[in-house]
Amino acid sequence: MRTVQGISSVIAYLDSVDFHVTEEDVQALLADMDVTSDNRASHFNLDHIDWWINQQQHLEL
């Protein structure tokens, strides 16, 4: 399982895959539980985030 630690790391990952969000966006997603993380914003599962990005892109179509 690929993971990153902290919101700044997940934002950097999202930028690297051309899915740009702000820290406020990530905080809102966490509040809505749309993004899975362990320990609430501590460790993020990049495989799940990739799946979530794919779902978001399908919603936009």
C-alpha positions in Angstrom: 0.0 0.0 0.0 1.4 3.4 -1.0 0.8 6.1 1.6 1.8 9.7 2.3 1.7 11.5 5.6 0.1 14.8 6.2 -2.2 17.1 4.2 0.7 18.9 2.6 2.0 15.6 1.2 -1.4 14.6 -0.2 -1.8 18.0 -1.8 1.7 17.6 -3.4 0.7 14.1 -4.7 -2.6 15.4 -6.1 -0.6 18.3 -7.8 1.8 15.7 -9.3 -1.1 13.8 -10.9 -2.7 17.1 -12.2 -5.6 17.1 -9.7 -5.2 20.5 -8.0 -6.9 21.2 -4.7 -6.4 23.5 -1.8 -5.8 22.6 1.8 -9.3 23.8 2.5 -10.6 21.4 -0.1 -8.8 18.5 1.6 -10.1 19.6 5.0 -13.7 19.7 3.6 -13.3 16.2 2.0 -12.0 14.8 5.3 -15.0 16.3 7.1 -17.3 14.7 4.5 -15.2 11.5 4.7 -14.9 11.4 0.9 -11.2 10.7 1.3 -10.1 7.8 3.4 -7.3 8.4 5.8 -5.9 6.7 8.8 -5.9 8.8 12.0 -7.8 11.7 10.3 -5.3 13.5 8.1 -2.2 11.7 9.2 -1.7 8.9 6.7 -3.3 8.8 3.2 -3.7 5.7 1.1 -2.6 6.8 -2.4 -4.3 3.7 -4.0 -7.6 4.9 -2.6 -6.9 8.5 -3.6 -6.2 7.3 -7.2 -9.5 5.4 -7.1 -11.3 8.5 -5.8 -9.8 10.8 -8.5 -11.0 8.3 -11.1 -14.5 8.5 -9.6 -14.4 12.3 -9.6 -13.4 12.3 -13.3 -16.3 10.0 -14.2 -18.7 12.3 -12.4 -17.5 15.2 -14.5 -18.3 13.4 -17.8 
